[in-house]
Amino acid sequence: MSVPDDLTVYYDGACPLCRTEIGHYRGCAGAERVRFVDLATVRDDASLGPGLDRAAAQARFHVREADGRLVSGAAAFAHLWRRLPAWRWLGRLVEVRIFGFRPVLLLAEAAYRLFLPLRPHLARGLSRGGVLRNSA
């Protein structure tokens, strides 16, 4: 009997950095309940579901909850981490509310936005150095 997916993760399989990170998450306990969609294999935007196209999905990390809700950026990572027992503590930490707002999420999102323009350069450098694996 298969376990239903309760989260869909969209990732750029053409990016060695993304591929390596997702490869780690796929090997974690709890990953059997997560559907991983490699954008490099998606043929049409319609298959990504409402509110998401390939360009947006490649520009920023996205997940879709089982109820169809789309989440991106640092919040998307927190949703993924909450599904994986070894990472659950970090997902909960990022989503802690203090006086009605989430200060850790705000900081994580700011860090994520700073990281995004560096991602292609970092991926190239790590690939050249042999740090990142070449296969999915």
C-alpha positions in Angstrom: 0.0 0.0 0.0 1.5 3.4 -1.0 1.5 6.3 1.4 -0.2 9.4 0.0 2.0 12.5 -0.8 1.2 15.3 1.6 3.6 17.7 0.1 5.0 18.4 -3.4 8.4 19.9 -3.7 9.5 21.6 -6.9 13.2 21.8 -7.6 15.6 22.6 -10.4 17.2 19.3 -11.2 19.5 21.1 -13.7 21.1 22.9 -10.8 23.8 20.8 -9.1 23.4 22.6 -5.8 19.6 22.1 -5.8 20.0 18.5 -7.0 22.4 17.7 -4.2 20.3 19.3 -1.5 17.1 17.5 -2.7 19.0 14.3 -2.9 19.8 14.6 0.8 16.1 15.3 1.7 15.0 12.3 -0.5 17.2 10.1 1.7 15.6 11.2 4.9 13.0 9.4 6.9 9.6 10.9 6.1 10.5 11.6 2.4 8.3 8.8 1.3 5.3 11.2 1.9 6.8 13.9 -0.2 6.5 14.1 -4.0 9.6 15.6 -5.6 9.1 17.2 -9.0 12.2 17.9 -11.0 11.5 21.0 -13.1 14.1 19.8 -15.7 11.7 17.0 -16.6 8.5 19.0 -16.7 7.1 19.4 -20.2 4.4 22.0 -19.6 3.5 24.5 -17.0 0.0 23.2 -16.5 1.4 20.0 -14.9 2.8 22.2 -12.0 -0.7 23.1 -10.9 -2.5 26.4 -10.4 -0.5 29.5 -9.6 2.9 28.1 -10.6 4.9 28.2 -13.8 8.3 26.9 -14.6 10.0 30.3 -14.5 8.7 31.1 -11.1 9.5 27.6 -9.8 13.1 27.9 -11.0 13.5 31.3 -9.6 12.4 30.4 -6.1 11.9 27.2 -4.0 8.2 26.2 -3.9 6.2 23.5 -2.3 2.5 22.7 -2.6 0.5 21.4 0.4 -2.0 18.5 -0.1 -4.8 21.1 0.1 -3.3 22.9 -3.0 -1.8 25.8 -1.1 1.4 27.0 -2.7 4.3 28.2 -0.4 7.6 29.6 -1.5 11.0 30.7 -0.1 12.1 30.1 3.5 8.5 29.2 4.4 8.6 26.4 1.8 11.8 25.0 3.4 10.1 25.1 6.8 7.1 23.1 5.3 9.5 20.5 3.9 11.5 20.3 7.1 8.4 19.7 9.2 7.8 16.5 7.1 11.2 15.1 7.9 11.8 13.9 11.5 15.5 14.8 11.5 14.7 18.3 10.3 11.4 18.8 12.1 12.9 20.9 14.9 14.2 23.4 12.4 10.8 23.7 10.6 9.2 24.4 13.9 11.8 26.9 14.9 11.4 28.8 11.7 7.6 29.0 12.2 7.6 30.0 15.8 5.2 32.9 16.4 6.1 35.7 18.9 3.6 38.4 19.5 1.8 37.4 16.3 4.7 37.4 13.9 7.4 34.9 13.0 10.8 36.6 13.6 12.9 33.5 12.6 11.0 33.2 9.3 11.6 36.9 8.6 15.3 36.4 9.1 15.4 33.1 7.2 13.5 34.8 4.2 15.9 37.7 4.2 18.9 35.3 4.2 17.2 33.2 1.4 16.7 36.4 -0.7 20.4 37.3 -0.3 21.4 33.8 -1.3 19.3 33.6 -4.5 21.6 35.8 -6.7 24.6 33.8 -5.4 23.2 30.4 -6.1 24.3 30.0 -9.7 27.9 31.2 -8.9 28.1 28.9 -5.9 26.7 25.9 -7.8 29.3 26.5 -10.6 32.2 26.9 -8.1 31.2 23.8 -6.1 30.7 21.7 -9.2 34.1 22.6 -10.5 35.6 21.8 -7.2 34.0 18.3 -7.2 32.0 19.1 -4.0 28.6 18.6 -5.7 27.6 15.3 -7.1 26.7 15.1 -10.8 23.8 12.7 -10.8 20.3 13.1 -9.4 
